[in-house]
Amino acid sequence: MQLTEQEFLTAINKHKGILYKVSRMYFDALEDQQDLFQEIILQLWKSLGSFKGESEFSSWMYRVALNTAIVFFKKEKRKPDSFGSTLQEPVGFEDYSKEKDEQLDHFYKAVKKLDKVEKALILQYIEGFSGKEIAKNLGLSEANVRVKINRTKNKLQEIIKKQGYGF
């Protein structure tokens, strides 16, 4: 399936929330998030020929974004050394209130403590991907995805409780 440059840009704009979330999950610093966001866009453009239209564009985009984030994170040998400040405006979420921003900050702090598969699972889950789509994206069985999602949600709740937020 061939997309024109304009169709590609329209599709990216329609689903850019996925890219913001992936960027924020892997990096705290706004500059790092923006660098990763740009790297993901570049890799999506380079990989456009591999999009066959057999899945939703957003599913394909998510797979490329996640793979790019993991490679980028390893390549740069960066590790989040702090969890940032709640005063920092998150990329792509300009309309959120301070309370919403604080909730997101606690959530992302907790997510950063998950392993790669758990991060991928939870991000796709909150994006509304079906169990079947998540299984296909991650190379897992649907039953395994259901079990892992439940375990990951419980793990996130425990991490958030330990952070002392809202419980």
N, C-alpha and C positions, 0 to 999 in steps of 0.2 A: 504494500500500500504506500503510495507516494503522496506526501503532503507538500504543498507549496510552502515557501517561507512564511507567507502571511497566515496560512492555516496552522503552521507550527506555532507561530507567535500567539495566535488566538487560543490555541489549545493550552499552551504554557500559561498564559494569563488566566485562563479559566480555572486551572488547577494549581496555581502558584502557592496556595496555602499548604499543599503537601511539601513543597520545597522549603518553605519557611519553617515548618515543623521539623523536618529532617535536620535542617541547619541548626536549629535551636537545641535539638536533642543531643547533638554532638559537640557543640561549642557554647561557652558562656559569653565570651567577648563578642560584642557586636561586630567588630572588624572581622573576626574569624568566621562568624555566621555569614557575613556578606561575601567573604572570599569563597566559602564553600558553596553558597548559593550560585555565584558566578561560575564556579567549576562545574556544578551540576548542569547548569544551562548549556555550557560548552559541551559536556559529555552527551547530553540529550541531543544536541544538534549533530554531533559526530556519529551518534548511534541511530539516528533517525532511519537509516536504511534497514536497520534490524527490526523495526516496527512493521509487523505484517498485518496488523488489524485483526488478529485472531483473539485478542483480548481488548478490554477497554484501554484507551490511551492513558488514562490515569493509572491503571495497574502497571502498564509498561513503564510509565514515567516514574512511578514509585520504585520499581525494581532498579532502574538505572540510578535514581537519586540515592537510594540506600547503598548500592554497591560503590558509587562514587564517594559517598561520605565515609564509608569504611576504609577505602583505599586512601583517600585524602587524609584521614585521621592517622592512619599508620605511616603513610609516606612522610608526613610532616613531623611524625613522632611527637605529636602534641598530646598532652593529657590535661584535662581540666584541673587546674591547680586551685581554683576557687570557684565558688558558685555564683559569682557576680553579685550585683546589687539589685535590689528590687526597684531602685530608682532608674535603672537603665531601661530605656524604652525598647521593648522587644521588636524584632524585625517583623513588619507586616501586621502588627496588632495595635495600630495607632488609636483605635476607637475604644479600647478597653478602659474601664475605670481602674483606679488604684487598687481597689479590693480584688477585682478580676485579675489584675496584673500580679498581685501578691499570691493569689491562688495558683496561677500559672507558674510562678516562680517556684513555689513549693512542689508542684507537680513535676516540673522539669528537673529540679534537684533530685527528686526521687527516681525519675526515669534514668538519670545519668548513672545511678547505682546498679542498673540492670545490665545483664550481658547483652551481646549483640542480637541474639535471637529474640530475647524478651523485648528489647527495644523495638525491633521490627514488628513483632506481634502486636504490641500495644499501640504503636502508631497506626498500623493498618486497621486495627480494631476501632480506634476512635475516629478513623477516617470513614468508617462504615463499610469496609470491605467485607464480603461474605466469607464464611469459613472456607468455602471452596476456593475462592480467590486467594486467600491468605496461604492456604495449603499449596496451591500452584506456585505462588510467588516465592515461597520459602522451601519448597521441595519436601513438604511434610504431608502426612495423611490428615484428612479432615478431623478424625478422632483425636489425633495427637495435637492438632491446633486447638481444639476445644479444651483439652486438658491443660495445655500450656497457657492458654489465655486465662483460665480460672486461677491457675497457680500464680501467674504473673500479676493479676489483679490483687490477689491476696498479699503477695509480696510487696506490691506498691503501697497497699494500705498499711502494712507493718512499717515500711520505711517512713511513710508520712507521719504515722503515730510517733515514731522515734524522733522525728524532726520537731515534734510538739505542735503540729498544726491541726486545728479543727477537731480534735478528738478528746 
